[in-house]
């Protein structure tokens, strides 16, 4: 229970500090993307993260905006909150691990089944058509390009599995979830809103439905445990197979394919 003194400390411009931290993270994400686009357009004739695979270390820059997402939550927690462990429960317990792995598996299943639905809606042109053809993601686009860049792809995979889940979950199931919960929004509303924002921020129109379903499954880890660490584990488990695709060069085949 938060007393009145704590409540006043957590209010910024009349709202929970998590809203400020959330929008700061979003602003940082778009600002870094804009700056990188400007700088790379002059040097490489047009910035496209998916074209950085042949530039070695610049591949990692494709993930920089995602990593910046976590700066708002970290700064907000330090300035207005009680610290990362107290505000978000970042130190995982065995219960967090169990819930996280289960919800991560559910997220993978949700993504796969919803992509199957997309296949049914869009149809197929040939027996070789895959889910990734209908709903490609950045990791799928990067798969099969490991020639000469294995070391950098290892780093990229580590970011996808470990770093990105931490920064994104601090933002969505951390600051945004806490802020809405502080203002007494129902938990199911928070679950749906955070999943929707999660899907929308990825900016992949063809995958929005699948990302929304995965966001709900990952959010369930926070809902069931009350801790961000469980959501981080679920997110990491969900990101693991796509990270492996960086090295396999394969895609998820459709049924009967």
PyMOL commands that set and color helices and strands:
alter all, ss='L'
color gray80, all
select helices_A, chain A and resi 4-9+17-44+49-54+58-61+64-79+84-88+94-122+131-134+138-142+150-182+187-201+205-225+228-248
alter helices_A, ss='H'
color red, helices_A
select strands_A, chain A and resi 11-12+15-16
alter strands_A, ss='S'
color yellow, strands_A
deselect
rebuild
show_as cartoon
